[in-house]
Amino acid sequence: MYKNIFITGKIQCGKSTLVNKILNELTISYSGYRTLPYYENEKKSGYYIEGVNLRSKLKDKISRNTSLEKCIVLAKGFDITGVNILKRSIEDEMSKIILLDEVGILEKCCPKFIELINKCLDSKKIVIGVLKKKDDEFLKRISERKDTFIIDIEKSTDEEREIMKKRIVEYIEYIKNVFRGIEILDN
């Protein structure tokens, strides 16, 4: 049975949008993180990580653009703020889902953060997120896990995505109910 579900596809194809629509349909509480762009002088300057549905506001920059196609990793954002977000998400007794939006290649130089990503995937919680579509060993190990299902939406239509959303919501609600009363997913 899959308990980790990732959406993948090319840049700007609607991965995070689909994940957000799924989360909006669920009746299950979640915590985790989103990665979002930040702007300086009306120009996209990089990305930050932000905790969601946690008791305290956790947010920090994780990259800074150096040119149109290059950026530098701000490891502190991952290894301090990101690690705190993931620890709190695992420990949060109210949430049954951990959101990982997105898992990519910037994290490669942040071993503490990668360790916590793996702890999330190994936890008793459902994980839903976005997986960067890149040829990378870390991302490949995630996609090869027996408990992980990867959905590539790159070539799907709006109608197909709507069907995917509905089926994923039904599946997550189903596995939550299958494990009700068993130690996984319930406290």
SVG drawing of the C-alpha trace seen along z (x, -y; Angstrom):
<svg xmlns="http://www.w3.org/2000/svg" viewBox="-13 -48 40 50">
<polyline fill="none" stroke="black" stroke-width="0.4" points="0.0,0.0 1.3,-3.4 1.4,-6.0 3.7,-8.6 2.3,-10.3 4.3,-12.7 3.3,-14.8 6.0,-15.4 6.4,-17.0 8.1,-19.9 8.5,-23.4 5.2,-25.4 3.0,-22.5 0.7,-22.8 2.2,-20.3 1.7,-22.5 -1.7,-23.6 -2.8,-20.0 -1.4,-19.2 -3.2,-22.2 -6.5,-21.2 -6.1,-17.7 -5.4,-19.1 -8.4,-21.5 -10.7,-18.5 -9.4,-16.3 -11.0,-16.1 -7.6,-15.2 -5.4,-17.8 -1.9,-18.3 1.4,-20.1 4.6,-20.5 6.1,-23.1 5.7,-25.0 8.4,-26.5 7.5,-29.9 9.3,-32.5 10.4,-35.8 10.8,-39.1 13.2,-42.0 12.6,-45.2 9.8,-43.4 12.2,-40.7 12.1,-37.0 15.2,-36.7 14.9,-33.1 12.8,-30.8 11.9,-30.5 10.5,-27.6 7.5,-28.2 5.9,-25.9 2.2,-25.3 -0.3,-24.6 2.3,-24.6 1.9,-26.4 4.6,-28.9 5.5,-30.7 8.6,-29.2 10.0,-30.8 13.4,-31.3 15.1,-31.8 16.6,-28.7 18.0,-30.1 19.1,-33.3 19.2,-33.7 22.6,-34.7 21.5,-34.8 18.4,-33.7 19.3,-30.0 21.6,-29.8 21.1,-30.2 23.0,-29.6 21.6,-27.4 21.1,-29.1 21.7,-26.0 20.6,-27.6 17.1,-27.8 17.0,-24.0 19.2,-22.8 17.7,-25.0 14.2,-26.2 13.4,-23.3 14.6,-20.7 12.4,-22.4 9.4,-22.4 9.8,-18.7 10.5,-17.7 7.4,-19.5 5.3,-18.0 6.4,-14.5 5.7,-15.2 2.4,-17.1 -0.3,-14.8 -3.1,-16.6 -1.9,-16.2 -2.0,-12.9 -0.4,-14.2 2.9,-15.8 3.1,-18.2 6.5,-18.4 6.2,-21.1 8.7,-20.6 11.5,-18.1 14.3,-18.9 18.0,-19.2 18.8,-22.3 18.7,-20.1 21.7,-18.0 24.1,-20.1 21.9,-19.9 22.2,-16.4 20.1,-17.2 17.2,-18.3 17.6,-15.2 17.6,-13.0 14.4,-14.6 12.7,-14.1 13.5,-10.4 12.1,-10.3 8.9,-11.8 8.7,-9.2 9.4,-6.5 6.9,-7.9 3.4,-6.6 1.9,-9.7 0.8,-10.0 3.2,-12.2 2.0,-14.2 4.2,-16.5 5.9,-17.7 9.0,-15.8 11.3,-17.7 11.6,-16.0 15.4,-15.8 18.0,-13.1 19.4,-12.9 20.3,-10.1 18.4,-11.5 15.2,-12.0 15.6,-8.5 15.8,-6.8 12.5,-8.5 10.8,-7.4 12.0,-3.8 10.5,-3.4 7.9,-0.6 5.6,-2.8 5.8,-5.7 3.6,-6.5 4.7,-9.1 2.2,-10.7 3.6,-12.6 1.1,-15.3 3.2,-16.9 1.1,-15.7 -2.3,-15.5 -5.3,-17.6 -7.3,-19.6 -10.0,-16.9 -7.5,-14.2 -6.1,-16.2 -9.5,-16.6 -10.0,-12.9 -6.5,-12.4 -7.4,-14.8 -10.7,-13.0 -9.0,-9.6 -6.1,-10.7 -8.5,-12.3 -10.6,-9.1 -7.4,-7.0 -6.0,-9.0 -9.4,-9.0 -9.5,-5.2 -6.0,-4.5 -6.7,-6.7 -9.9,-4.7 -8.1,-1.3 -5.6,-2.2 -8.1,-3.6 -7.7,-1.9 -4.2,-0.6 -1.1,-2.5 -0.4,-3.9 -2.0,-7.3 -3.9,-7.3 -2.7,-8.2"/>
</svg>
